[in-house]
Amino acid sequence: MNELNNKNSLVSHSKFLSLVLRHNPQRIGLTLDEAGWARTDELLACLQKSSHPMSLAQLQRVVAADSKQRYSFSEDGLRIRANQGHSIQVELGLSAQQPPDVLHHGTATRFLASILEQGLTRQNRHHVHLSDSLDVAATVGRRYGQLAMLVVDARRMHADGYVFYRSDNGVWLTDAVPPRYLKVQA
Ligand code: HQG
């Protein structure tokens, strides 16, 4: 099976992995442990009966080629999980870290009024997602429409006791960002 040489197919397989490792493992009869890990052999067996069957080599390719490094194997390769972005309850075990002074959050202009009133809240995910890269934040924001860029005063939030985590693929995570730490970037 060599259809995974095609970029679209890699993306489609990565999206399916996101679905089962972040949101709906039951969809293919998979179970995750409390830290979000699936056994690699179990995942492959479940995928075999799904719309996205993969060999181990193909799974490794999807993981390695993923544009945001969304998935990680355990060191021994026996387990695999999504690095962040879950909607189901998992405890990733990330430790708190000091954030950079400034972080970015790209969103759509139509969400701005509500965000400036309520702050950034985590919606369906576990955390609010922030980036140290303007480019990444812009790409994230454009997914939802016309881009609005928010600058987060992470230095002051941290000084005020807010806790930040960094996922294995470099996304900054926090529970919420109150409006007083936000500025719309012109
Ligand atoms: C907005 C992708 C109204 C928030 C990306 C965002 C990211 C509010 C949307 C990751 C609000 C939630 C996360 C409020 C927040 N009122 N709207 N009070 N607070 N919002 O997808 O940050 O491809 O859950 O601005 O790369 O866009 O999945 O969050 O527009 O890292 O790997 O509500 O998803 O990664 O949307 O993206 P999301 P996000 P993956």
py3Dmol code that shows the C-alpha trace and the ligand (Angstrom):
import py3Dmol

protein = """\
ATOM      1  CA  MET A   1       0.000   0.000   0.000  1.00  0.00           C
ATOM      2  CA  ASN A   2       1.815   3.134  -1.084  1.00  0.00           C
ATOM      3  CA  GLU A   3      -0.974   5.709  -1.064  1.00  0.00           C
ATOM      4  CA  LEU A   4       0.687   7.200   2.027  1.00  0.00           C
ATOM      5  CA  ASN A   5       3.357   8.694  -0.204  1.00  0.00           C
ATOM      6  CA  ASN A   6       0.821  11.279  -1.106  1.00  0.00           C
ATOM      7  CA  LYS A   7       0.678  14.427   1.056  1.00  0.00           C
ATOM      8  CA  ASN A   8      -3.134  14.557   1.089  1.00  0.00           C
ATOM      9  CA  SER A   9      -3.272  11.029   2.276  1.00  0.00           C
ATOM     10  CA  LEU A  10      -0.742  11.705   5.042  1.00  0.00           C
ATOM     11  CA  VAL A  11      -2.901  14.625   6.186  1.00  0.00           C
ATOM     12  CA  SER A  12      -6.065  12.558   6.040  1.00  0.00           C
ATOM     13  CA  HIS A  13      -4.444   9.798   8.106  1.00  0.00           C
ATOM     14  CA  SER A  14      -3.121  12.364  10.603  1.00  0.00           C
ATOM     15  CA  LYS A  15      -6.617  13.863  10.954  1.00  0.00           C
ATOM     16  CA  PHE A  16      -8.019  10.423  11.625  1.00  0.00           C
ATOM     17  CA  LEU A  17      -5.357   9.855  14.294  1.00  0.00           C
ATOM     18  CA  SER A  18      -6.365  13.189  15.864  1.00  0.00           C
ATOM     19  CA  LEU A  19      -9.951  12.041  15.953  1.00  0.00           C
ATOM     20  CA  VAL A  20      -9.183   8.767  17.718  1.00  0.00           C
ATOM     21  CA  LEU A  21      -6.287   9.911  19.969  1.00  0.00           C
ATOM     22  CA  ARG A  22      -7.816  13.233  21.057  1.00  0.00           C
ATOM     23  CA  HIS A  23     -11.559  13.002  20.783  1.00  0.00           C
ATOM     24  CA  ASN A  24     -13.172   9.662  20.110  1.00  0.00           C
ATOM     25  CA  PRO A  25     -11.126   6.487  20.658  1.00  0.00           C
ATOM     26  CA  GLN A  26     -14.358   4.469  21.004  1.00  0.00           C
ATOM     27  CA  ARG A  27     -15.058   5.178  17.345  1.00  0.00           C
ATOM     28  CA  ILE A  28     -12.590   2.385  16.482  1.00  0.00           C
ATOM     29  CA  GLY A  29     -12.954   0.455  19.749  1.00  0.00           C
ATOM     30  CA  LEU A  30      -9.696   1.809  21.183  1.00  0.00           C
ATOM     31  CA  THR A  31      -8.989   2.529  24.867  1.00  0.00           C
ATOM     32  CA  LEU A  32      -6.548   5.170  26.075  1.00  0.00           C
ATOM     33  CA  ASP A  33      -5.001   5.159  29.538  1.00  0.00           C
ATOM     34  CA  GLU A  34      -5.436   8.111  31.869  1.00  0.00           C
ATOM     35  CA  ALA A  35      -2.408   9.860  30.345  1.00  0.00           C
ATOM     36  CA  GLY A  36      -3.825   9.535  26.848  1.00  0.00           C
ATOM     37  CA  TRP A  37      -1.584   6.653  25.699  1.00  0.00           C
ATOM     38  CA  ALA A  38      -2.797   3.901  23.394  1.00  0.00           C
ATOM     39  CA  ARG A  39      -0.866   0.670  22.946  1.00  0.00           C
ATOM     40  CA  THR A  40       0.650   0.891  19.470  1.00  0.00           C
ATOM     41  CA  ASP A  41      -0.289  -2.702  18.578  1.00  0.00           C
ATOM     42  CA  GLU A  42      -3.851  -2.146  19.769  1.00  0.00           C
ATOM     43  CA  LEU A  43      -4.148   1.079  17.760  1.00  0.00           C
ATOM     44  CA  LEU A  44      -2.926  -0.684  14.621  1.00  0.00           C
ATOM     45  CA  ALA A  45      -5.374  -3.550  15.161  1.00  0.00           C
ATOM     46  CA  CYS A  46      -8.269  -1.109  15.625  1.00  0.00           C
ATOM     47  CA  LEU A  47      -7.208   0.965  12.607  1.00  0.00           C
ATOM     48  CA  GLN A  48      -7.114  -2.193  10.516  1.00  0.00           C
ATOM     49  CA  LYS A  49     -10.906  -2.401  10.742  1.00  0.00           C
ATOM     50  CA  SER A  50     -11.397   1.354  10.194  1.00  0.00           C
ATOM     51  CA  SER A  51     -11.493   3.659   7.184  1.00  0.00           C
ATOM     52  CA  HIS A  52      -7.767   4.358   7.719  1.00  0.00           C
ATOM     53  CA  PRO A  53      -5.816   1.088   8.019  1.00  0.00           C
ATOM     54  CA  MET A  54      -2.047   1.513   8.427  1.00  0.00           C
ATOM     55  CA  SER A  55       0.987  -0.663   8.867  1.00  0.00           C
ATOM     56  CA  LEU A  56       3.424   0.155  11.673  1.00  0.00           C
ATOM     57  CA  ALA A  57       5.805   1.718   9.125  1.00  0.00           C
ATOM     58  CA  GLN A  58       3.001   3.882   7.764  1.00  0.00           C
ATOM     59  CA  LEU A  59       1.958   4.980  11.245  1.00  0.00           C
ATOM     60  CA  GLN A  60       5.572   5.935  11.949  1.00  0.00           C
ATOM     61  CA  ARG A  61       5.602   7.940   8.727  1.00  0.00           C
ATOM     62  CA  VAL A  62       2.379   9.777   9.586  1.00  0.00           C
ATOM     63  CA  VAL A  63       3.785  10.644  13.032  1.00  0.00           C
ATOM     64  CA  ALA A  64       7.166  11.764  11.658  1.00  0.00           C
ATOM     65  CA  ALA A  65       5.653  13.773   8.784  1.00  0.00           C
ATOM     66  CA  ASP A  66       2.985  15.512  10.844  1.00  0.00           C
ATOM     67  CA  SER A  67       3.300  19.270  10.282  1.00  0.00           C
ATOM     68  CA  LYS A  68       2.804  20.117  13.956  1.00  0.00           C
ATOM     69  CA  GLN A  69       4.321  17.002  15.496  1.00  0.00           C
ATOM     70  CA  ARG A  70       0.946  16.241  17.029  1.00  0.00           C
ATOM     71  CA  TYR A  71       1.782  12.683  18.155  1.00  0.00           C
ATOM     72  CA  SER A  72       4.572  10.989  20.107  1.00  0.00           C
ATOM     73  CA  PHE A  73       5.591   7.394  20.609  1.00  0.00           C
ATOM     74  CA  SER A  74       6.817   6.375  24.044  1.00  0.00           C
ATOM     75  CA  GLU A  75      10.573   5.782  24.109  1.00  0.00           C
ATOM     76  CA  ASP A  76      10.141   2.046  23.632  1.00  0.00           C
ATOM     77  CA  GLY A  77       7.627   2.634  20.839  1.00  0.00           C
ATOM     78  CA  LEU A  78       5.034   0.446  22.536  1.00  0.00           C
ATOM     79  CA  ARG A  79       2.635   3.341  23.125  1.00  0.00           C
ATOM     80  CA  ILE A  80       1.506   6.430  21.242  1.00  0.00           C
ATOM     81  CA  ARG A  81      -0.463   9.538  22.210  1.00  0.00           C
ATOM     82  CA  ALA A  82      -1.449  13.005  21.002  1.00  0.00           C
ATOM     83  CA  ASN A  83       0.767  15.698  22.509  1.00  0.00           C
ATOM     84  CA  GLN A  84      -2.122  18.111  23.112  1.00  0.00           C
ATOM     85  CA  GLY A  85      -5.517  19.181  21.826  1.00  0.00           C
ATOM     86  CA  HIS A  86      -7.699  16.587  23.568  1.00  0.00           C
ATOM     87  CA  SER A  87     -11.378  17.044  24.234  1.00  0.00           C
ATOM     88  CA  ILE A  88     -11.617  13.838  26.281  1.00  0.00           C
ATOM     89  CA  GLN A  89     -10.298  13.871  29.828  1.00  0.00           C
ATOM     90  CA  VAL A  90      -6.602  12.936  29.948  1.00  0.00           C
ATOM     91  CA  GLU A  91      -3.829  13.931  32.328  1.00  0.00           C
ATOM     92  CA  LEU A  92      -0.783  14.650  30.160  1.00  0.00           C
ATOM     93  CA  GLY A  93       1.451  15.130  33.202  1.00  0.00           C
ATOM     94  CA  LEU A  94       3.044  18.317  31.882  1.00  0.00           C
ATOM     95  CA  SER A  95       4.995  20.355  34.413  1.00  0.00           C
ATOM     96  CA  ALA A  96       4.473  24.056  34.889  1.00  0.00           C
ATOM     97  CA  GLN A  97       6.956  26.261  33.048  1.00  0.00           C
ATOM     98  CA  GLN A  98       7.879  29.903  32.886  1.00  0.00           C
ATOM     99  CA  PRO A  99       6.451  31.296  29.652  1.00  0.00           C
ATOM    100  CA  PRO A 100       8.138  33.814  27.343  1.00  0.00           C
ATOM    101  CA  ASP A 101       7.223  37.433  28.151  1.00  0.00           C
ATOM    102  CA  VAL A 102       4.763  37.583  25.291  1.00  0.00           C
ATOM    103  CA  LEU A 103       2.604  34.916  23.675  1.00  0.00           C
ATOM    104  CA  HIS A 104       0.257  35.125  20.699  1.00  0.00           C
ATOM    105  CA  HIS A 105      -3.246  33.871  20.014  1.00  0.00           C
ATOM    106  CA  GLY A 106      -4.778  34.090  16.555  1.00  0.00           C
ATOM    107  CA  THR A 107      -8.549  34.080  16.358  1.00  0.00           C
ATOM    108  CA  ALA A 108     -11.339  35.298  14.101  1.00  0.00           C
ATOM    109  CA  THR A 109     -12.553  38.900  14.211  1.00  0.00           C
ATOM    110  CA  ARG A 110     -16.099  37.675  14.898  1.00  0.00           C
ATOM    111  CA  PHE A 111     -14.973  36.210  18.273  1.00  0.00           C
ATOM    112  CA  LEU A 112     -13.233  39.408  19.427  1.00  0.00           C
ATOM    113  CA  ALA A 113     -16.111  41.122  21.241  1.00  0.00           C
ATOM    114  CA  SER A 114     -16.789  38.040  23.314  1.00  0.00           C
ATOM    115  CA  ILE A 115     -13.082  37.400  23.994  1.00  0.00           C
ATOM    116  CA  LEU A 116     -12.478  40.980  25.116  1.00  0.00           C
ATOM    117  CA  GLU A 117     -15.419  40.686  27.473  1.00  0.00           C
ATOM    118  CA  GLN A 118     -14.825  37.166  28.877  1.00  0.00           C
ATOM    119  CA  GLY A 119     -11.143  36.620  28.127  1.00  0.00           C
ATOM    120  CA  LEU A 120      -9.835  33.566  26.298  1.00  0.00           C
ATOM    121  CA  THR A 121     -11.556  30.454  27.556  1.00  0.00           C
ATOM    122  CA  ARG A 122     -10.771  26.910  26.615  1.00  0.00           C
ATOM    123  CA  GLN A 123     -13.929  26.069  24.689  1.00  0.00           C
ATOM    124  CA  ASN A 124     -13.945  22.313  23.971  1.00  0.00           C
ATOM    125  CA  ARG A 125     -10.279  21.723  24.725  1.00  0.00           C
ATOM    126  CA  HIS A 126      -8.448  21.302  28.034  1.00  0.00           C
ATOM    127  CA  HIS A 127      -6.606  24.580  27.802  1.00  0.00           C
ATOM    128  CA  VAL A 128      -6.334  27.828  25.927  1.00  0.00           C
ATOM    129  CA  HIS A 129      -3.655  27.362  23.252  1.00  0.00           C
ATOM    130  CA  LEU A 130      -1.018  30.058  22.811  1.00  0.00           C
ATOM    131  CA  SER A 131       2.057  30.310  20.615  1.00  0.00           C
ATOM    132  CA  ASP A 132       5.457  31.955  20.807  1.00  0.00           C
ATOM    133  CA  SER A 133       5.329  32.271  17.023  1.00  0.00           C
ATOM    134  CA  LEU A 134       3.261  34.960  15.334  1.00  0.00           C
ATOM    135  CA  ASP A 135       3.164  32.906  12.130  1.00  0.00           C
ATOM    136  CA  VAL A 136       1.795  29.846  13.860  1.00  0.00           C
ATOM    137  CA  ALA A 137      -0.792  31.945  15.729  1.00  0.00           C
ATOM    138  CA  ALA A 138      -1.855  33.570  12.436  1.00  0.00           C
ATOM    139  CA  THR A 139      -2.372  30.186  10.773  1.00  0.00           C
ATOM    140  CA  VAL A 140      -4.388  28.968  13.767  1.00  0.00           C
ATOM    141  CA  GLY A 141      -6.593  32.093  13.693  1.00  0.00           C
ATOM    142  CA  ARG A 142      -7.272  31.961   9.949  1.00  0.00           C
ATOM    143  CA  ARG A 143      -8.912  28.547  10.376  1.00  0.00           C
ATOM    144  CA  TYR A 144     -11.956  30.373  11.709  1.00  0.00           C
ATOM    145  CA  GLY A 145     -12.227  33.356   9.358  1.00  0.00           C
ATOM    146  CA  GLN A 146     -10.776  36.830   9.188  1.00  0.00           C
ATOM    147  CA  LEU A 147      -7.713  36.944  11.391  1.00  0.00           C
ATOM    148  CA  ALA A 148      -7.554  38.922  14.630  1.00  0.00           C
ATOM    149  CA  MET A 149      -4.268  38.682  16.518  1.00  0.00           C
ATOM    150  CA  LEU A 150      -4.119  38.908  20.292  1.00  0.00           C
ATOM    151  CA  VAL A 151      -1.004  39.578  22.300  1.00  0.00           C
ATOM    152  CA  VAL A 152      -0.935  37.948  25.728  1.00  0.00           C
ATOM    153  CA  ASP A 153       1.074  39.553  28.527  1.00  0.00           C
ATOM    154  CA  ALA A 154       2.385  36.189  29.707  1.00  0.00           C
ATOM    155  CA  ARG A 155       5.081  37.749  31.855  1.00  0.00           C
ATOM    156  CA  ARG A 156       2.519  39.581  33.960  1.00  0.00           C
ATOM    157  CA  MET A 157       0.159  36.593  34.078  1.00  0.00           C
ATOM    158  CA  HIS A 158       2.995  34.392  35.313  1.00  0.00           C
ATOM    159  CA  ALA A 159       4.012  36.997  37.884  1.00  0.00           C
ATOM    160  CA  ASP A 160       0.378  37.077  39.038  1.00  0.00           C
ATOM    161  CA  GLY A 161       0.418  33.320  39.629  1.00  0.00           C
ATOM    162  CA  TYR A 162      -1.138  31.900  36.456  1.00  0.00           C
ATOM    163  CA  VAL A 163       0.270  28.525  35.495  1.00  0.00           C
ATOM    164  CA  PHE A 164       1.591  27.742  32.011  1.00  0.00           C
ATOM    165  CA  TYR A 165       2.501  24.423  30.421  1.00  0.00           C
ATOM    166  CA  ARG A 166       4.304  23.643  27.204  1.00  0.00           C
ATOM    167  CA  SER A 167       3.250  20.568  25.265  1.00  0.00           C
ATOM    168  CA  ASP A 168       5.840  18.237  23.741  1.00  0.00           C
ATOM    169  CA  ASN A 169       5.192  19.874  20.383  1.00  0.00           C
ATOM    170  CA  GLY A 170       5.764  23.411  21.648  1.00  0.00           C
ATOM    171  CA  VAL A 171       2.224  24.706  22.205  1.00  0.00           C
ATOM    172  CA  TRP A 172       1.831  26.938  25.290  1.00  0.00           C
ATOM    173  CA  LEU A 173      -1.192  26.010  27.387  1.00  0.00           C
ATOM    174  CA  THR A 174      -2.993  27.780  30.200  1.00  0.00           C
ATOM    175  CA  ASP A 175      -6.430  27.507  31.778  1.00  0.00           C
ATOM    176  CA  ALA A 176      -7.774  30.917  30.754  1.00  0.00           C
ATOM    177  CA  VAL A 177      -6.559  34.403  29.875  1.00  0.00           C
ATOM    178  CA  PRO A 178      -8.576  37.196  31.529  1.00  0.00           C
ATOM    179  CA  PRO A 179      -9.207  40.279  29.360  1.00  0.00           C
ATOM    180  CA  ARG A 180      -6.785  42.481  31.323  1.00  0.00           C
ATOM    181  CA  TYR A 181      -3.826  40.497  29.925  1.00  0.00           C
ATOM    182  CA  LEU A 182      -4.968  40.774  26.302  1.00  0.00           C
ATOM    183  CA  LYS A 183      -4.252  43.359  23.626  1.00  0.00           C
ATOM    184  CA  VAL A 184      -5.475  43.303  20.078  1.00  0.00           C
ATOM    185  CA  GLN A 185      -2.542  43.680  17.743  1.00  0.00           C
ATOM    186  CA  ALA A 186      -3.163  46.372  15.161  1.00  0.00           C
TER     187      ALA A 186
END
"""
ligand_1 = """\
40
HQG
C -12.064 31.172 20.510
C -4.942 23.560 16.355
C -15.473 33.526 21.934
C -10.589 30.996 20.271
C -4.128 24.812 16.479
C -10.623 30.017 19.107
C -4.041 25.068 17.955
C -13.489 32.402 22.131
C -11.855 29.191 19.384
C -5.160 24.266 18.531
C -13.420 32.736 23.510
C -11.520 27.833 19.974
C -6.138 25.158 19.238
C -14.455 33.516 24.050
C -11.671 31.595 23.004
N -15.462 33.885 23.227
N -14.514 32.789 21.355
N -14.464 33.884 25.346
N -12.280 32.216 24.006
N -12.389 31.703 21.850
O -9.785 25.171 17.931
O -6.704 28.088 19.804
O -4.541 21.398 14.270
O -10.432 25.060 20.395
O -9.973 32.224 19.934
O -2.872 24.679 15.914
O -8.058 27.991 17.637
O -5.866 20.720 16.268
O -8.667 26.625 19.710
O -10.759 30.688 17.889
O -2.863 24.709 18.574
O -3.401 20.247 16.144
O -12.617 29.889 20.340
O -5.800 23.613 17.442
O -4.124 22.463 16.440
O -11.015 27.050 18.964
O -6.681 26.093 18.319
P -9.997 25.865 19.239
P -7.524 27.312 18.833
P -4.499 21.125 15.722
"""
view = py3Dmol.view(width=600, height=400)
view.addModel(protein, "pdb")
view.setStyle({"model": 0}, {"cartoon": {"style": "trace"}})
view.addModel(ligand_1, "xyz")
view.setStyle({"model": 1}, {"stick": {}})
view.zoomTo()
view.show()
